[in-house]
């Protein structure tokens, strides 16, 4: 029978539906996996309270893991947990680099207080790497992103909000 | 007693978020510019997410098997516990911004207070929501300034919005047996204690936006007891028609 780490490895094949370049483990959405003889329990947490992708993510996880759990005679449960609150600090360095390569400016660290207040934060253009950028809107294409523009290469881009 | 106070209190939290979310969603495709269309609906989405979490907890506190959907779609008007402010109509963009600003300035200290709740589930939802309400306030406050300190027309309109909406904040700070039980038992906050922080945000924002505080008029109360304005019936009719006409419909 697979143990919790094995299941966690399998979950790395489930992409985030909105940002498919990252998987749900890298995103920090999967908080932990617990298993016993009867059940495999996957705890997930939302990036934002109203994130509409959560239902899709839970479905994707069930679709991927349920048949495998069934083969071991186990059930699969996906639970939503709110504590501790998701933070962009859970994105790994590797995940930040993937985001930038995908065209989304990655978040800074929340320990930078200016970042929390959205002030004086230097956001690097993911295309030309210029720091001469400006915010167009606090809100972007999904709940977790703000909308920016590069003043040098004129590229509009998403910035993963730092929370 | 304690269980029913908790149910009532959680409905207040959930219903406020529910009707703000429902109304902000109505802006989809109607925002004054694309960025604001996206911003208002993003904020609406956060509110709906918060409503879902609070109403789920409310259903558990009631312990009669009702989930978030049963509570949102199968209660009648007098069973809703939202503040009257949250059912004021969208009006024009300035009306929506003022309504949201008055609420956000209250939500920030509310969520900070609830983060210390001795109920771990309530504290968890509040800590998550606190990040969102701070972000919402940043947006609504910035627009208060842009509209208030903008053109003569925008100033006049948003000042009128403020004059019209300010009396409806009464419910936000309304204290009764439910709220005193909540604060005494340590799982909720007494709304009266949030007023000082709300006032401070209001005063700062008015001064930076060239808006003036209207002469005080009697504040409106009733939402927390289920006494609502006509506007809520229109909202409910639209929001509830589908799940009531086709129970258990899936999409």
Interface residues (C-beta under 8 A of the other chain):
Chain A: X46 X48 X49 X50 X51 X52 X81 X82 X83 X84 X85 X86 X116 X117 X118 X136 X137 X138 X139 X140 X141 X143 X147 X161 X163
Chain B: X21 X35 X36 X38 X39 X42 X43 X44 X45 X46 X47 X48 X49 X50 X52 X53 X120 X121 X123 X124 X125 X127 X128 X129 X131 X132 X134 X135 X138 X139
